[in-house]
Amino acid sequence: MSSPPPETGEELTSTNKRRSGRVSRKPEYLLTGPDSTKRKRDAPEDYNQANGVAEDSDEDSEEEDDDDDPAEEELREQRARKPRSGPRRPAAKKPKTNGTSVQIPIRGTTSKAKRPARKVKPGAVPNAEEVGGLYAEIFSGVKTVEEVAGQWMQRFNTHESNALAEIINFVLKCCGCESEITNYDIEDVDGATNKVSDLQDEFQAQNVSDYPIIAKTKFAMTLKTTLIEFFSVLVKTIDATGALFANAELIENLHVWLTTMTGAQSRPFRHTATVASLSIMTALAEIGRDLASAAATAQRQSESMSKGKGANKKRASGLLHDATEAQQKQAALDSYLKDWFDTIYIHRYRDVDPKIRVDCAHALGGWIATYSDMFFDGTHLRYLGWVLSDSHWPARLEVVKQLRTLYENKDRLPGLKTFTERFRARMVEMAALDSEPTVRASAVQLLDLLRPAGYLEPDDIDAVGRLVFDSEARVRQAVVDFFSSSVEEIYGSKIEELGGEDTITEEVGDAVESVERPGLPWLHLKCLVEMLDAYDQVDPEMSRQISKGPGDNYRLHAGELESRFITVAETLYSSMDIMHDWDVMAKYLLYDTSVSAQNSAAGGIASQIQDMCKLGEREEFILLELLNVSIRQHVSALVDAAAEKKGKRSKKQRDDLADDQESTAREITTLIPQLLKRFGDSPQTVLAVLRLERIVGLEAFSDFQQDPSTYKNLLDDIEKQFLSHGSEDVLNEASRALLRAKAYTDLGDVTEEKIDELWDETLDTFRRLAGKADLTVRGNLSAKVVDGLTKTVSRLERLSAISNPITYLDSVPDQSSKRQSKAVSPSSALQLLTALIRRGVLDTDVTEDLTYASSEDSLALHAAKTTALYMLWSISSLRSTLETSTVSDTQLDNIATNRDAFVSALIAALASRPPSSPLSASLSCILLDAHVAGASLRTVKPRDKDREDYVALALDVPSSVTATILKVFGAVEQRFARKTGRNFEIVQERRKTKKKPEEPAVDAEPMDEDEEEQEMDAEMGERSEEEEEDDGEEEAQRTQRRLQGALMAEQTLCELGAKLALAIMAGVVEERVVRRRLDVNKGKLGSNFREVGRLLEEGKKGKGKKGDKKEEVREKEKVVEMEKKSKSEAVVVESEDEESEEEDEDEDGEGVEEQVDEPVEEPEREVESVLGD
């Protein structure tokens, strides 16, 4: 429907006279009944033609469906609609008489059934060419907005009512409404409310869910911008023609209609009219600013010309008249703005629609900045302050942006003091606690503008500064400047305390800038680490190294992650110059600041500087972390520069870069032993120093072939730390350093020599601690011996991970010395480790101390892990030997014997423990790994094709052990579900002979705090004395502990589930039973656990692609024949026939829920010798 062109004004007048009475008398008739189209059908045809639009009806929508299908116009651009206009033209040629119109409801129903997807969507972006009128002039692209506004002004001078009706109809079209008003509606000002209500009711009857200014089409994105621009240009055009003040009725009529629409219940009406109104107010504010400026300028010029001997009183009088006139206009304009503000903004800034609130906040900020004379006061600023607490984060963000614009102008700071005092606490709260990181980051930047003005309290500064540890990178990046300012303030205060920089330089001289001794650079670093330490103390839980119980490697281990100081340092590096001086940091750390100043007068400035530069233990650790980042970033910059295209740098520059890399590597390699010597007592600082070794690339060691002493000294220090510390983190980092060193072949001999020394030293310590005691008996060793054995076995575990342990663990001690034969056991280290695994067997009749029990469990678990690594190396070595040469029977016998003893000890420990024990899950994973590793022998292609007895090492997990592991899996499932409050299904283990109803799904209740604290303590070992005494632990810390517990429980669940999935794919467990058990809660325990099921599905698909059915049968026959020859324990090969499996399931019942609930047999009976009879 199109608006009539201006030249049809007479026709509009004549035709509307016949309809005006009916429209004004019964506007509600369009909305009363479901047959609202009745009035449209009875309406005279000339009325429809004259107005170009009638009230919305179902018939109109369906006629438009036949003509041009507006639904597609909403989704595509004008260029996409043009090709569709061709096939729709024949439909437009159908006769449209009154008789046809009467039949439209019937046809419309049929049309809806045939083409529901092509139904025009109410509120769609109108097509400019089809709508016509002012909307078409603006959006057709033929004319500029200024030209359209100028032509509209000409039409207004000709016929005011028609021109104003065009403006309101334009707003209606921007709402997506097809109805229009007439010039008679404009003239009837008192009826504006009723008319808008009628239009709104008619529009809402179409169930509009979207409207143009918020639509997500390409054109709709520009519609709002154009709408704002048009009304801004229109108001300025009205002002340029003098009508703004000469014809006040124009603005008043616009005010009446737009105010009425902004109060409508229809969101499209309300939002679109609010946008138009805000644009008008913005234009008025700009005009008011210009008037205020003109009045002030004329006033100054008038006063200037009226003074002095050459006074031009006539000119001064004229300027005074101009100033007075401008002030009068300004007063009138202020009256306009006040009316619009009071009737529109005050109601819409708290509108239920958050988009409207955002628009209002944006507009008010612009008015305050543009027209300060009227809006820059507490009355208007408070509206921005109130929206700081808006529930919609984009609204809060918009207000913060506007406030940042205001505070950036230093001339406005005095006027913002009262506002700041009122809302400062809320700003700080937003920066520290807002749920949206973008808002927090923007709020930090706002507070950074308040700080120079002195509007922040010390507590506010600390609250914002602590955000440097925030988990969101955006927030950390935003707070860098704020934090740097705090550091500079402390540094400046200490300089002033020493008498000022000039005084310090005068007394100390050039030494003040020295990096070799205490000076200002060290003092600057001291201020930095001092502040980081102070802020970290507020929330120390976040920076602790987490070490959870005996199963670290089978759990989340936060020690693998970098500390929070590393993250902070990476954020600060780009903004703080002091972070770039890694050489200064290194010399500061190597200097013993605890020694009193020598050769300095007592109380002198040099002595005072040294006292100020003393570092505490925590500060030393923090500075080590900063050094790590500084060196890392420096090396990274060198590598990136060297990686650039050669054409960008000259040969000399490339040579300089290579020299820089080489010298840096040398300095770091020399620095590490010095730092280890200086900070070797604390595991925390040792770990920070060892991490520096990661930065040095292996290629940097090439020069050490000529001078291997430097490299050897580095390995000596790493060996020393490996042997002197029992910390899991230090052992891990030291073993990684040795592994990286092994990768460099030119220096491999030196590294292997050091590893041999570590093996010999560690095994000697192990045998000395083990003595001749019965290591299988739990509780027969002192706590000190158990702790020593645990640390020693941990070292053996790390060495087994980076080097082949077979030779070392199979060796037996030399019994030639009588003294030694009496002190140590004649057994091999592997036999001793296997015996230690049995210390994990619980005696239910013995009550153990919690701390001691945790130590015994940790020892058993580390022994199991070390033995498991030995078995993996053995299987790997056997595979290689089979493929290249011949394996002796003795070698097979040794592997079989060791494997039987290992598995037997694991099953004994597992059988004695409740399924919910943390150690049970770890032992289950190790046991499954051992069987999966053995199953890999089935795929070996031996060189001696007649040799098949090795397959006997590939044993399946006994059914009773599988049932025990599934019980452990069920306990892990329940634990995770309880910690997270998830809905899960409980599976009861029961006999096949008796079916029971399936257990319903259970909605697990979250664990009670006290119960969870006890379980956390059981996992983590005995709580520290400070934790036991601190019963009033903060709720935030409790929440943190709960989150950690839930995360570790999920990792345990996923890891055990993955091990079971691998066991299924390896064919070492009964596939039907285990697969069905894993599928019970597959979709109820989170997306991470769901990936376990996906692993099984992918493995099944890959297995199906290996060959056809006949090939599988041949493979099965081959395996059976091999079993007969080896006379070993039968290897069960599951059939892949899914149909037969389903039949077995139907006969057996409900899978896992109906398994036999039998106790685990004795380990010696359960595990047969792999050599058979």
Sequence and secondary structure as in RCSB ss.txt:
>XXXX:A:sequence
MSSPPPETGEELTSTNKRRSGRVSRKPEYLLTGPDSTKRKRDAPEDYNQANGVAEDSDEDSEEEDDDDDPAEEEL
REQRARKPRSGPRRPAAKKPKTNGTSVQIPIRGTTSKAKRPARKVKPGAVPNAEEVGGLYAEIFSGVKTVEEVAG
QWMQRFNTHESNALAEIINFVLKCCGCESEITNYDIEDVDGATNKVSDLQDEFQAQNVSDYPIIAKTKFAMTLKT
TLIEFFSVLVKTIDATGALFANAELIENLHVWLTTMTGAQSRPFRHTATVASLSIMTALAEIGRDLASAAATAQR
QSESMSKGKGANKKRASGLLHDATEAQQKQAALDSYLKDWFDTIYIHRYRDVDPKIRVDCAHALGGWIATYSDMF
FDGTHLRYLGWVLSDSHWPARLEVVKQLRTLYENKDRLPGLKTFTERFRARMVEMAALDSEPTVRASAVQLLDLL
RPAGYLEPDDIDAVGRLVFDSEARVRQAVVDFFSSSVEEIYGSKIEELGGEDTITEEVGDAVESVERPGLPWLHL
KCLVEMLDAYDQVDPEMSRQISKGPGDNYRLHAGELESRFITVAETLYSSMDIMHDWDVMAKYLLYDTSVSAQNS
AAGGIASQIQDMCKLGEREEFILLELLNVSIRQHVSALVDAAAEKKGKRSKKQRDDLADDQESTAREITTLIPQL
LKRFGDSPQTVLAVLRLERIVGLEAFSDFQQDPSTYKNLLDDIEKQFLSHGSEDVLNEASRALLRAKAYTDLGDV
TEEKIDELWDETLDTFRRLAGKADLTVRGNLSAKVVDGLTKTVSRLERLSAISNPITYLDSVPDQSSKRQSKAVS
PSSALQLLTALIRRGVLDTDVTEDLTYASSEDSLALHAAKTTALYMLWSISSLRSTLETSTVSDTQLDNIATNRD
AFVSALIAALASRPPSSPLSASLSCILLDAHVAGASLRTVKPRDKDREDYVALALDVPSSVTATILKVFGAVEQR
FARKTGRNFEIVQERRKTKKKPEEPAVDAEPMDEDEEEQEMDAEMGERSEEEEEDDGEEEAQRTQRRLQGALMAE
QTLCELGAKLALAIMAGVVEERVVRRRLDVNKGKLGSNFREVGRLLEEGKKGKGKKGDKKEEVREKEKVVEMEKK
SKSEAVVVESEDEESEEEDEDEDGEGVEEQVDEPVEEPEREVESVLGD
>XXXX:A:secstr
  B  GGGHHHHHHHHHHHHHHHHH GGGGTSSTTTHHHHHHS HHHHHHHS     HHHHHHHHHHT HHHHHH
S HHHHHHHHHHHHHHHTS   HHHHHTHHHHHHHHHHH GGGS  TT    HHHHBHHHHHHHSSSS HHHHHH
HHHHHHHH HHHHHHHHHHHHHHHHT      HHHHH GGGHHHHHHHHHHHHHTT     GGG  SHHHHHHHH
HHHHHHHHHHHHHHHTTHHHH HHHHHHHHHHHHHHHT SSHHHHHHHHHHHHHHHHHHHHHHHHHHHHHHHHHH
HHHHHTSSTT  HHHHHHHHHHHHHHHHHHHHHHHHHHHHIIIIIHHHTT SSHHHHHHHHHHHHHHHHH HHHH
SSHHHHHHHHHHTT SSHHHHHHHHHHHHHHHHSGGGTGGGHHHHHHHHHHHHHHHHH S HHHHHHHHHHHHHH
GGGT S HHHHHHHHGGGG S HHHHHHHHHHHHHHHHHHHHHHHHHTT HHHHHHHHGGGGG SSSSSHHHHHH
HHHHHHHHHHHHHSGGGGS    SS GGGS  GGGS  HHHHHHHHHHTT GGGG HHHHHHHHHS TTS  SSS
 TT HHHHHHHHT   HHHHHHHHHHHHHHHHHHHHHHHHHHHS GGGS HHHHHHHHHHHHHHHHHHHHHHHHH
HHHHTT HHHHHHHHTHHHHS GGGGGGGGTSHHHHHHHHHHHHHHHHH   HHHHHHHHHHHHHHHT GGGHHH
HHHHHHHHHHHHHHHHHHHHTTS TTSTT S HHHHHHHHHHHHHHHHHHHHS  HHHHH     SSHHHHHHS 
SS HHHHHHHHHGGG   TT    HHHHHHHHHHHHHHHHHHHHHHHHHHHHHHHHHHHS   HHHHHHHHHHHH
HHHHHHHHHHHTS TT HHHHHHHHHHHHHHHHHHGGGG   SSTT  GGGGG     HHHHHHHHHHHHHHHHH
HHHHHT EEE      TTS      EEE     HHHHHHHHHHHH S  HHHHH  S  HHHHHHHHHHHHHHHH
HHHHHHHHHHHHHHHHT S HHHHHHHHHTTTTTS HHHHHHHHHHHHHHHHHHTS  HHHHHHHHHHHHHHHHH
HT S        HHHHHHHHHHH SGGGGS       HHHHS  TT  
